[in-house]
Amino acid sequence: MTIQKNRSEKTFDFMNITILMVLSLTILYPFWQQLVLSFSQPAEAQLISLHLYTLHPTLDAYKRIFIGDTIYKAYYWTAYRTIAGTLLTVLVTSMMAYPLAKVYLWGRKVWMWIVVFTLFFGGGLVPTYLLVKNLHLTNTVWSLILPGLVTAWNIIILRNFYYSIPDELEESARMDGANDLFIFFRIIIPLSAPVIATVTLWTLVGHWNAWFDALIYITDNKIKVLQIVLREVLNDANQTSGLDPQLAVDLQGQQYTPESIKAAILMVVILPIVCVYPFLQKYFVKGILVGAVKG
């Protein structure tokens, strides 16, 4: 049965679609502009225009930024940080949130109050830095993983989702002789795929985009993540300080400009995480809604 919409409903739908299309264009255009600039030759890259397309695309900017091993090392450390940090965060957070969803946990309200307290109050930058330093974590990749391993917001989202899982499943498993670890990893975790995918996406994006912690905890140039490389390139007048020393050359006569180098590095940094999102997007809405309203 087809429902006929009246004139006001059609007008409302048209306005919604128009607004969403305009908003989508404002989000997509900056990305598209940088993509076009990264493939543009000097004459086009230096023009003050919208840069909607390039007549003579070139890969010279990409070839130039991959000279040496700076980008490759930065990719390694960023991937290491992102994968290890995400796996540990999801594992530790889910294991902490699960007992908080059980009424038989001793002092459950007290533990939950402590978790919520951290949403409003924190130690601050200086005490956190001193803690990391005294634990001898500076200039190690663990300084980028352990300080933010568990967050109160993720715990609350996961705990609320666990409330939606029937207690009868756990009771039935115990009658069959299952212990707590078996129940958690073989029953609870598979049923929690939507909310775990949501937390995984948040953590992936957070680790991939993070740069401030690497700026204050890492002084060894051997451990340099992509975001720090990008920051150095954006801040340097020649747009080349974050790359291999061979890149500090005269750009005159070359098929790239500082603008195209900057755009190429930007694409190299953001494309991997953009490609991950479609695989987790189908779980995202379901996970955040159920995790937010249950309990």
DRENLO-203093 format. One record per residue: residue in one letter; chain; x, y, z of N, C-alpha, C in turn. Coordinates in pm, whole numbers. Example, Ala and Ser with C-alpha at 12.3 -4.5 7.8 and 13.67 -1.06 7.14 Angstrom:
BEGIN
zase; tinu; nx; ny; nz; cax; cay; caz; cx; cy; cz
A; A; 1319; -569; 780; 1230; -450; 780; 1320; -330; 780 $
S; A; 1285; -225; 708; 1367; -106; 714; 1290; 3; 787 $
END
This chain:
BEGIN
zase; tinu; nx; ny; nz; cax; cay; caz; cx; cy; cz
M; A; 84; -119; 0; 0; 0; 0; 88; 125; 0 $
T; A; 67; 211; -96; 146; 333; -108; 77; 448; -37 $
I; A; 150; 514; 50; 95; 628; 124; 120; 755; 45 $
Q; A; 14; 825; 11; 24; 950; -63; 55; 1065; 33 $
K; A; 156; 1142; -2; 194; 1256; 80; 125; 1382; 30 $
N; A; 85; 1465; 125; 23; 1590; 86; 131; 1692; 49 $
R; A; 89; 1809; 11; 181; 1911; -40; 281; 1956; 68 $
S; A; 235; 1973; 191; 324; 2019; 298; 430; 1914; 329 $
E; A; 393; 1787; 325; 491; 1680; 351; 595; 1673; 240 $
K; A; 551; 1691; 115; 645; 1691; 4; 741; 1809; 13 $
T; A; 687; 1924; 52; 772; 2042; 69; 875; 2021; 179 $
F; A; 829; 1960; 288; 919; 1932; 400; 1031; 1837; 357 $
D; A; 996; 1731; 282; 1096; 1636; 234; 1195; 1704; 139 $
F; A; 1142; 1789; 53; 1230; 1859; -41; 1328; 1949; 31 $
M; A; 1281; 2021; 133; 1369; 2109; 209; 1475; 2029; 285 $
N; A; 1434; 1915; 342; 1531; 1831; 414; 1640; 1780; 321 $
I; A; 1598; 1731; 202; 1695; 1678; 106; 1789; 1788; 59 $
T; A; 1735; 1906; 34; 1817; 2018; -12; 1921; 2057; 93 $
I; A; 1876; 2070; 217; 1968; 2109; 325; 2077; 2004; 343 $
L; A; 2039; 1877; 340; 2137; 1769; 357; 2237; 1766; 243 $
M; A; 2190; 1794; 121; 2281; 1797; 7; 2381; 1912; 20 $
V; A; 2333; 2028; 64; 2423; 2142; 82; 2526; 2113; 190 $
L; A; 2481; 2055; 301; 2573; 2020; 408; 2676; 1916; 362 $
S; A; 2630; 1820; 283; 2721; 1717; 232; 2827; 1777; 142 $
L; A; 2786; 1873; 59; 2883; 1938; -31; 2986; 2019; 48 $
T; A; 2942; 2086; 154; 3037; 2164; 234; 3138; 2074; 304 $
I; A; 3099; 1948; 331; 3191; 1853; 394; 3283; 1790; 291 $
L; A; 3228; 1756; 175; 3305; 1684; 74; 3398; 1774; -5 $
Y; A; 3361; 1901; -24; 3441; 1986; -111; 3584; 2006; -62 $
P; A; 3607; 2037; 68; 3748; 2054; 111; 3832; 1930; 85 $
F; A; 3773; 1813; 107; 3845; 1688; 79; 3876; 1675; -70 $
W; A; 3777; 1705; -154; 3796; 1695; -299; 3900; 1797; -347 $
Q; A; 3897; 1916; -291; 3993; 2019; -332; 4136; 1974; -303 $
Q; A; 4160; 1918; -185; 4294; 1871; -151; 4335; 1753; -239 $
L; A; 4240; 1669; -274; 4270; 1556; -362; 4313; 1607; -500 $
V; A; 4241; 1707; -553; 4276; 1764; -683; 4412; 1833; -676 $
L; A; 4436; 1907; -570; 4565; 1975; -555; 4681; 1877; -551 $
S; A; 4659; 1763; -490; 4768; 1666; -479; 4808; 1609; -615 $
F; A; 4717; 1614; -713; 4747; 1565; -848; 4777; 1678; -946 $
S; A; 4776; 1802; -899; 4790; 1917; -989; 4936; 1951; -1015 $
Q; A; 4960; 2004; -1134; 5091; 2055; -1168; 5105; 2196; -1112 $
P; A; 5229; 2249; -1103; 5250; 2379; -1037; 5162; 2492; -1088 $
A; A; 5146; 2503; -1219; 5068; 2613; -1275; 4924; 2611; -1225 $
E; A; 4867; 2491; -1210; 4729; 2479; -1163; 4721; 2492; -1012 $
A; A; 4816; 2433; -940; 4811; 2434; -794; 4822; 2575; -737 $
Q; A; 4893; 2663; -808; 4914; 2798; -757; 4801; 2893; -793 $
L; A; 4707; 2850; -873; 4594; 2934; -908; 4499; 2948; -790 $
I; A; 4443; 3066; -774; 4341; 3088; -671; 4206; 3057; -735 $
S; A; 4158; 2938; -712; 4032; 2894; -773; 3971; 2783; -688 $
L; A; 3860; 2728; -736; 3792; 2623; -661; 3863; 2488; -670 $
H; A; 3946; 2468; -772; 4019; 2342; -792; 3923; 2222; -794 $
L; A; 3827; 2228; -885; 3732; 2118; -898; 3788; 2002; -979 $
Y; A; 3887; 2029; -1063; 3949; 1924; -1144; 4085; 1974; -1190 $
T; A; 4164; 1882; -1244; 4294; 1917; -1299; 4304; 1867; -1443 $
L; A; 4355; 1950; -1529; 4365; 1914; -1670; 4482; 1820; -1698 $
H; A; 4587; 1833; -1619; 4707; 1753; -1643; 4752; 1688; -1512 $
P; A; 4687; 1580; -1472; 4721; 1516; -1344; 4863; 1459; -1345 $
T; A; 4925; 1465; -1229; 5061; 1413; -1213; 5075; 1349; -1075 $
L; A; 5158; 1246; -1066; 5184; 1178; -939; 5315; 1223; -876 $
D; A; 5373; 1330; -927; 5505; 1372; -880; 5506; 1407; -731 $
A; A; 5398; 1468; -682; 5394; 1504; -539; 5397; 1378; -453 $
Y; A; 5323; 1275; -494; 5322; 1150; -418; 5457; 1080; -427 $
K; A; 5518; 1083; -545; 5650; 1022; -558; 5751; 1091; -469 $
R; A; 5736; 1223; -457; 5833; 1300; -381; 5823; 1273; -231 $
I; A; 5700; 1259; -179; 5686; 1241; -34; 5728; 1102; 10 $
F; A; 5735; 1007; -85; 5777; 872; -49; 5926; 850; -71 $
I; A; 6000; 957; -101; 6145; 947; -105; 6196; 927; 39 $
G; A; 6288; 837; 59; 6337; 809; 193; 6239; 720; 269 $
D; A; 6260; 708; 400; 6179; 616; 479; 6096; 685; 587 $
T; A; 6090; 818; 585; 6018; 890; 690; 5870; 855; 692 $
I; A; 5806; 857; 577; 5663; 826; 569; 5637; 681; 605 $
Y; A; 5723; 591; 560; 5703; 449; 589; 5714; 421; 739 $
K; A; 5813; 483; 805; 5827; 465; 949; 5707; 525; 1023 $
A; A; 5663; 643; 975; 5547; 705; 1039; 5422; 619; 1024 $
Y; A; 5406; 557; 907; 5294; 464; 887; 5305; 347; 984 $
Y; A; 5425; 295; 1001; 5443; 180; 1090; 5402; 213; 1232 $
W; A; 5453; 325; 1284; 5423; 360; 1422; 5277; 399; 1441 $
T; A; 5218; 463; 1340; 5076; 496; 1349; 4990; 371; 1347 $
A; A; 5024; 277; 1258; 4950; 151; 1253; 4968; 71; 1380 $
Y; A; 5090; 68; 1431; 5119; -4; 1556; 5035; 54; 1670 $
R; A; 5039; 186; 1681; 4964; 252; 1787; 4814; 228; 1773 $
T; A; 4764; 241; 1651; 4620; 229; 1628; 4570; 87; 1653 $
I; A; 4639; -12; 1599; 4594; -151; 1613; 4607; -199; 1757 $
A; A; 4726; -179; 1815; 4746; -224; 1953; 4655; -148; 2050 $
G; A; 4645; -17; 2032; 4562; 63; 2121; 4415; 27; 2111 $
T; A; 4367; 1; 1990; 4226; -33; 1972; 4195; -170; 2032 $
L; A; 4279; -268; 2005; 4256; -403; 2058; 4255; -401; 2211 $
L; A; 4353; -335; 2271; 4361; -331; 2417; 4245; -251; 2477 $
T; A; 4210; -141; 2414; 4100; -59; 2465; 3968; -136; 2463 $
V; A; 3938; -201; 2351; 3813; -277; 2340; 3812; -392; 2440 $
L; A; 3924; -463; 2453; 3930; -577; 2544; 3914; -533; 2689 $
V; A; 3993; -436; 2733; 3990; -393; 2872; 3858; -324; 2906 $
T; A; 3808; -239; 2816; 3684; -167; 2842; 3566; -262; 2851 $
S; A; 3557; -358; 2759; 3445; -453; 2761; 3451; -542; 2885 $
M; A; 3572; -581; 2927; 3584; -664; 3046; 3552; -585; 3173 $
M; A; 3574; -457; 3172; 3539; -375; 3288; 3391; -342; 3291 $
A; A; 3332; -319; 3173; 3190; -281; 3168; 3097; -397; 3199 $
Y; A; 3138; -520; 3166; 3049; -635; 3185; 3010; -658; 3331 $
P; A; 3105; -664; 3425; 3062; -683; 3565; 2983; -565; 3620 $
L; A; 3007; -445; 3568; 2931; -330; 3616; 2784; -337; 3577 $
A; A; 2750; -425; 3483; 2611; -443; 3442; 2540; -550; 3524 $
K; A; 2612; -612; 3620; 2555; -721; 3700; 2519; -671; 3839 $
V; A; 2395; -698; 3878; 2345; -648; 4007; 2413; -717; 4124 $
Y; A; 2471; -837; 4100; 2533; -909; 4210; 2677; -866; 4236 $
L; A; 2731; -772; 4159; 2866; -724; 4183; 2869; -641; 4311 $
W; A; 2960; -678; 4404; 2971; -606; 4530; 3021; -464; 4505 $
G; A; 2951; -367; 4562; 2990; -228; 4548; 2974; -174; 4407 $
R; A; 2880; -227; 4332; 2864; -187; 4191; 2838; -37; 4177 $
K; A; 2755; 17; 4263; 2724; 160; 4253; 2846; 246; 4285 $
V; A; 2928; 201; 4377; 3049; 277; 4412; 3146; 277; 4294 $
W; A; 3167; 159; 4233; 3258; 150; 4118; 3206; 235; 4003 $
M; A; 3074; 234; 3983; 3017; 311; 3873; 3030; 461; 3902 $
W; A; 3017; 499; 4029; 3033; 640; 4065; 3175; 685; 4037 $
I; A; 3272; 599; 4065; 3413; 632; 4039; 3435; 652; 3889 $
V; A; 3374; 567; 3808; 3386; 579; 3662; 3326; 710; 3615 $
V; A; 3206; 742; 3661; 3139; 865; 3619; 3214; 988; 3668 $
F; A; 3277; 979; 3784; 3353; 1091; 3839; 3461; 1138; 3743 $
T; A; 3522; 1044; 3672; 3631; 1080; 3578; 3580; 1155; 3457 $
L; A; 3448; 1153; 3433; 3393; 1233; 3323; 3401; 1382; 3351 $
F; A; 3400; 1417; 3480; 3393; 1559; 3518; 3525; 1612; 3573 $
F; A; 3609; 1525; 3624; 3734; 1569; 3685; 3850; 1483; 3635 $
G; A; 3961; 1550; 3603; 4080; 1479; 3560; 4204; 1537; 3625 $
G; A; 4314; 1465; 3615; 4437; 1509; 3679; 4500; 1630; 3616 $
G; A; 4474; 1651; 3486; 4536; 1763; 3416; 4661; 1720; 3341 $
L; A; 4711; 1809; 3258; 4822; 1776; 3170; 4952; 1751; 3246 $
V; A; 4986; 1841; 3338; 5115; 1830; 3407; 5122; 1703; 3493 $
P; A; 5025; 1673; 3578; 5031; 1549; 3655; 5034; 1425; 3565 $
T; A; 4961; 1428; 3454; 4961; 1314; 3364; 5098; 1294; 3301 $
Y; A; 5159; 1405; 3260; 5293; 1395; 3202; 5394; 1342; 3303 $
L; A; 5387; 1391; 3428; 5479; 1344; 3531; 5459; 1196; 3560 $
L; A; 5334; 1151; 3557; 5306; 1009; 3578; 5367; 924; 3466 $
V; A; 5345; 967; 3342; 5401; 894; 3229; 5553; 892; 3235 $
K; A; 5612; 1005; 3273; 5758; 1014; 3283; 5812; 924; 3393 $
N; A; 5747; 926; 3510; 5794; 845; 3622; 5776; 695; 3597 $
L; A; 5685; 660; 3511; 5667; 519; 3472; 5762; 478; 3360 $
H; A; 5848; 573; 3317; 5947; 548; 3211; 5881; 506; 3079 $
L; A; 5771; 573; 3050; 5699; 543; 2925; 5729; 643; 2815 $
T; A; 5794; 755; 2850; 5823; 853; 2746; 5916; 794; 2641 $
N; A; 5898; 840; 2517; 5975; 790; 2402; 5951; 641; 2377 $
T; A; 5833; 594; 2417; 5789; 461; 2380; 5647; 471; 2325 $
V; A; 5610; 376; 2244; 5476; 379; 2185; 5368; 359; 2291 $
W; A; 5406; 301; 2407; 5306; 276; 2512; 5260; 405; 2578 $
S; A; 5338; 510; 2567; 5293; 639; 2619; 5176; 694; 2539 $
L; A; 5154; 641; 2418; 5044; 684; 2334; 4922; 593; 2350 $
I; A; 4940; 482; 2420; 4833; 383; 2432; 4777; 376; 2574 $
L; A; 4864; 360; 2673; 4818; 332; 2809; 4745; 448; 2877 $
P; A; 4789; 574; 2865; 4718; 681; 2937; 4570; 693; 2901 $
G; A; 4533; 665; 2777; 4393; 675; 2737; 4330; 541; 2708 $
L; A; 4380; 437; 2774; 4334; 302; 2743; 4186; 282; 2771 $
V; A; 4138; 338; 2882; 3998; 320; 2922; 3936; 458; 2945 $
T; A; 3818; 478; 2888; 3745; 604; 2909; 3608; 574; 2967 $
A; A; 3560; 665; 3048; 3431; 645; 3114; 3317; 636; 3014 $
W; A; 3324; 716; 2907; 3215; 717; 2809; 3199; 580; 2745 $
N; A; 3310; 515; 2706; 3303; 383; 2645; 3250; 279; 2743 $
I; A; 3289; 292; 2868; 3240; 197; 2970; 3089; 209; 2985 $
I; A; 3039; 331; 2988; 2894; 352; 3005; 2818; 297; 2885 $
I; A; 2867; 322; 2764; 2801; 272; 2643; 2795; 120; 2644 $
L; A; 2907; 55; 2675; 2911; -92; 2677; 2826; -148; 2790 $
R; A; 2834; -88; 2907; 2756; -138; 3020; 2606; -132; 2991 $
N; A; 2561; -20; 2934; 2420; -7; 2902; 2376; -109; 2797 $
F; A; 2465; -142; 2704; 2431; -245; 2606; 2419; -382; 2671 $
Y; A; 2507; -411; 2767; 2503; -541; 2834; 2372; -561; 2910 $
Y; A; 2309; -450; 2951; 2179; -461; 3018; 2075; -524; 2927 $
S; A; 2090; -508; 2796; 1990; -559; 2702; 2004; -708; 2677 $
I; A; 2111; -770; 2725; 2131; -914; 2706; 2060; -987; 2818 $
P; A; 1969; -1081; 2788; 1892; -1151; 2893; 1983; -1228; 2988 $
D; A; 1953; -1221; 3116; 2029; -1296; 3217; 2011; -1446; 3200 $
E; A; 1901; -1487; 3135; 1877; -1631; 3117; 1987; -1698; 3035 $
L; A; 2048; -1624; 2944; 2157; -1682; 2865; 2274; -1721; 2955 $
E; A; 2308; -1633; 3047; 2418; -1661; 3139; 2382; -1775; 3234 $
E; A; 2259; -1775; 3285; 2217; -1882; 3376; 2217; -2017; 3307 $
S; A; 2171; -2020; 3183; 2171; -2146; 3108; 2313; -2198; 3085 $
A; A; 2404; -2107; 3053; 2543; -2146; 3030; 2607; -2200; 3158 $
R; A; 2573; -2139; 3272; 2629; -2186; 3399; 2577; -2325; 3433 $
M; A; 2453; -2352; 3400; 2398; -2485; 3425; 2469; -2591; 3342 $
D; A; 2521; -2549; 3226; 2595; -2642; 3141; 2742; -2652; 3179 $
G; A; 2783; -2581; 3284; 2919; -2590; 3333; 3013; -2483; 3283 $
A; A; 2962; -2380; 3220; 3049; -2274; 3168; 3094; -2182; 3280 $
N; A; 3220; -2137; 3272; 3270; -2040; 3371; 3253; -1898; 3317 $
D; A; 3299; -1800; 3397; 3277; -1660; 3359; 3349; -1623; 3230 $
L; A; 3473; -1671; 3213; 3548; -1637; 3092; 3483; -1696; 2968 $
F; A; 3435; -1819; 2978; 3368; -1882; 2864; 3241; -1805; 2828 $
I; A; 3164; -1768; 2929; 3040; -1693; 2904; 3070; -1560; 2837 $
F; A; 3173; -1492; 2887; 3202; -1359; 2835; 3251; -1364; 2691 $
F; A; 3349; -1451; 2663; 3411; -1451; 2531; 3331; -1530; 2427 $
R; A; 3254; -1626; 2467; 3182; -1710; 2369; 3035; -1673; 2354 $
I; A; 2981; -1599; 2450; 2838; -1564; 2444; 2818; -1413; 2439 $
I; A; 2874; -1343; 2537; 2851; -1199; 2549; 2915; -1121; 2435 $
I; A; 3042; -1148; 2407; 3113; -1073; 2303; 3048; -1088; 2166 $
P; A; 3014; -1211; 2119; 2947; -1221; 1988; 2814; -1145; 1982 $
L; A; 2739; -1144; 2092; 2612; -1073; 2094; 2630; -922; 2098 $
S; A; 2749; -877; 2136; 2775; -734; 2151; 2845; -673; 2030 $
A; A; 2839; -741; 1916; 2911; -694; 1797; 2877; -550; 1759 $
P; A; 2750; -507; 1762; 2721; -368; 1722; 2789; -264; 1810 $
V; A; 2780; -279; 1941; 2837; -178; 2029; 2989; -187; 2032 $
I; A; 3044; -307; 2019; 3190; -321; 2014; 3244; -259; 1885 $
A; A; 3170; -276; 1775; 3211; -212; 1650; 3208; -60; 1663 $
T; A; 3112; -7; 1737; 3103; 137; 1759; 3222; 188; 1839 $
V; A; 3253; 121; 1949; 3368; 161; 2031; 3498; 144; 1952 $
T; A; 3505; 38; 1872; 3623; 15; 1789; 3644; 130; 1691 $
L; A; 3536; 174; 1628; 3546; 286; 1533; 3592; 413; 1602 $
W; A; 3532; 443; 1717; 3574; 563; 1791; 3723; 556; 1826 $
T; A; 3766; 440; 1875; 3905; 427; 1919; 4001; 432; 1801 $
L; A; 3964; 367; 1690; 4048; 371; 1570; 4071; 515; 1524 $
V; A; 3962; 588; 1510; 3971; 727; 1463; 4050; 812; 1563 $
G; A; 4026; 789; 1692; 4096; 867; 1793; 4247; 845; 1789 $
H; A; 4290; 720; 1780; 4433; 691; 1775; 4495; 739; 1644 $
W; A; 4425; 720; 1533; 4482; 760; 1405; 4501; 911; 1394 $
N; A; 4406; 986; 1450; 4411; 1132; 1439; 4490; 1199; 1550 $
A; A; 4522; 1127; 1656; 4587; 1189; 1772; 4728; 1236; 1738 $
W; A; 4763; 1352; 1789; 4897; 1407; 1767; 4954; 1475; 1892 $
F; A; 4867; 1528; 1979; 4916; 1605; 2091; 4994; 1519; 2190 $
D; A; 4945; 1398; 2218; 5018; 1311; 2310; 5154; 1272; 2253 $
A; A; 5160; 1247; 2121; 5289; 1217; 2058; 5382; 1338; 2063 $
L; A; 5325; 1457; 2060; 5406; 1579; 2064; 5473; 1598; 2200 $
I; A; 5403; 1564; 2309; 5457; 1589; 2442; 5531; 1469; 2501 $
Y; A; 5497; 1348; 2457; 5560; 1230; 2516; 5676; 1176; 2433 $
I; A; 5680; 1209; 2304; 5781; 1151; 2214; 5875; 1262; 2166 $
T; A; 6002; 1248; 2199; 6104; 1341; 2148; 6203; 1270; 2057 $
D; A; 6193; 1139; 2050; 6282; 1060; 1964; 6228; 1061; 1822 $
N; A; 6305; 1110; 1727; 6260; 1116; 1588; 6239; 979; 1526 $
K; A; 6290; 875; 1589; 6270; 740; 1537; 6127; 692; 1558 $
I; A; 6058; 754; 1654; 5918; 718; 1680; 5834; 841; 1647 $
K; A; 5794; 852; 1522; 5719; 968; 1476; 5596; 921; 1401 $
V; A; 5478; 960; 1448; 5353; 916; 1385; 5318; 1010; 1271 $
L; A; 5223; 966; 1187; 5186; 1042; 1068; 5136; 1182; 1100 $
Q; A; 5061; 1195; 1206; 5005; 1325; 1238; 5113; 1426; 1274 $
I; A; 5220; 1380; 1336; 5332; 1470; 1367; 5404; 1510; 1239 $
V; A; 5421; 1415; 1146; 5481; 1447; 1017; 5397; 1552; 944 $
L; A; 5266; 1531; 943; 5177; 1626; 877; 5184; 1763; 945 $
R; A; 5188; 1765; 1076; 5196; 1892; 1148; 5324; 1968; 1115 $
E; A; 5435; 1896; 1107; 5561; 1962; 1075; 5559; 2019; 934 $
V; A; 5500; 1945; 843; 5491; 1994; 705; 5404; 2118; 697 $
L; A; 5292; 2117; 767; 5201; 2232; 764; 5262; 2355; 830 $
N; A; 5344; 2333; 930; 5400; 2446; 1005; 5527; 2504; 943 $
D; A; 5594; 2426; 863; 5721; 2471; 810; 5702; 2558; 686 $
A; A; 5781; 2658; 674; 5767; 2751; 560; 5792; 2683; 427 $
N; A; 5884; 2586; 424; 5915; 2517; 299; 5828; 2395; 276 $
Q; A; 5740; 2362; 375; 5650; 2247; 366; 5726; 2116; 351 $
T; A; 5846; 2107; 399; 5923; 1984; 379; 5992; 1934; 505 $
S; A; 5975; 2001; 619; 6055; 1965; 735; 6021; 1828; 790 $
G; A; 5897; 1780; 769; 5860; 1651; 824; 5899; 1535; 737 $
L; A; 5960; 1562; 623; 5993; 1456; 531; 6142; 1426; 532 $
D; A; 6182; 1341; 441; 6322; 1305; 430; 6406; 1428; 394 $
P; A; 6531; 1440; 443; 6613; 1557; 410; 6629; 1579; 261 $
Q; A; 6618; 1475; 181; 6631; 1491; 37; 6519; 1577; -21 $
L; A; 6411; 1593; 58; 6299; 1673; 7; 6323; 1822; 23 $
A; A; 6419; 1859; 102; 6447; 2002; 121; 6527; 2053; 2 $
V; A; 6463; 2059; -111; 6529; 2101; -234; 6452; 2216; -294 $
D; A; 6513; 2278; -390; 6448; 2386; -463; 6336; 2328; -548 $
L; A; 6215; 2378; -528; 6100; 2324; -601; 6084; 2386; -739 $
Q; A; 6166; 2482; -771; 6152; 2548; -900; 6182; 2449; -1013 $
G; A; 6094; 2445; -1111; 6112; 2356; -1225; 6060; 2215; -1202 $
Q; A; 6015; 2186; -1080; 5961; 2052; -1053; 5811; 2050; -1083 $
Q; A; 5757; 1927; -1088; 5615; 1911; -1120; 5529; 1904; -994 $
Y; A; 5569; 1977; -892; 5491; 1984; -769; 5525; 2116; -700 $
T; A; 5439; 2155; -609; 5457; 2278; -534; 5440; 2246; -386 $
P; A; 5473; 2340; -296; 5445; 2315; -154; 5298; 2282; -128 $
E; A; 5208; 2344; -205; 5065; 2316; -188; 5031; 2173; -226 $
S; A; 5088; 2125; -337; 5060; 1987; -379; 5126; 1885; -287 $
I; A; 5246; 1917; -235; 5311; 1829; -138; 5225; 1817; -12 $
K; A; 5178; 1932; 35; 5094; 1935; 155; 4965; 1856; 133 $
A; A; 4901; 1874; 18; 4777; 1803; -12; 4801; 1654; -26 $
A; A; 4913; 1615; -86; 4943; 1472; -103; 4963; 1405; 32 $
I; A; 5035; 1471; 122; 5054; 1414; 255; 4921; 1404; 329 $
L; A; 4837; 1504; 313; 4705; 1502; 377; 4625; 1382; 330 $
M; A; 4628; 1353; 200; 4557; 1238; 146; 4615; 1107; 199 $
V; A; 4746; 1100; 207; 4812; 979; 257; 4773; 953; 402 $
V; A; 4755; 1061; 479; 4724; 1046; 621; 4579; 1005; 644 $
I; A; 4485; 1065; 573; 4343; 1045; 606; 4276; 932; 529 $
L; A; 4328; 895; 413; 4258; 794; 333; 4243; 658; 403 $
P; A; 4345; 606; 471; 4327; 474; 535; 4212; 469; 633 $
I; A; 4198; 570; 719; 4092; 567; 818; 3956; 591; 753 $
V; A; 3952; 667; 642; 3827; 686; 569; 3780; 554; 508 $
C; A; 3873; 473; 463; 3840; 344; 401; 3787; 243; 503 $
V; A; 3821; 261; 631; 3777; 167; 734; 3630; 189; 770 $
Y; A; 3585; 313; 765; 3452; 347; 814; 3339; 268; 748 $
P; A; 3336; 248; 615; 3222; 177; 555; 3202; 36; 609 $
F; A; 3308; -29; 655; 3296; -165; 705; 3234; -170; 845 $
L; A; 3242; -59; 919; 3186; -55; 1054; 3059; 28; 1063 $
Q; A; 3026; 100; 955; 2914; 194; 960; 2781; 124; 987 $
K; A; 2764; 1; 935; 2635; -67; 952; 2607; -100; 1099 $
Y; A; 2713; -111; 1181; 2693; -138; 1323; 2683; -10; 1405 $
F; A; 2727; 100; 1347; 2748; 221; 1426; 2619; 273; 1488 $
V; A; 2515; 296; 1407; 2391; 355; 1458; 2324; 263; 1558 $
K; A; 2318; 134; 1526; 2255; 40; 1618; 2328; 34; 1751 $
G; A; 2460; 29; 1744; 2539; 18; 1866; 2524; 137; 1957 $
I; A; 2532; 257; 1901; 2527; 376; 1986; 2387; 400; 2041 $
L; A; 2282; 367; 1965; 2146; 387; 2013; 2112; 289; 2126 $
V; A; 2141; 160; 2104; 2110; 61; 2207; 2195; 85; 2330 $
G; A; 2324; 118; 2308; 2411; 143; 2422; 2376; 266; 2500 $
A; A; 2304; 359; 2439; 2273; 485; 2505; 2142; 480; 2583 $
V; A; 2045; 397; 2540; 1913; 405; 2600; 1878; 290; 2690 $
K; A; 1955; 182; 2686; 1923; 70; 2772; 1970; 95; 2914 $
G; A; 1904; 26; 3008; 1949; 32; 3147; 1887; 147; 3224 $
END
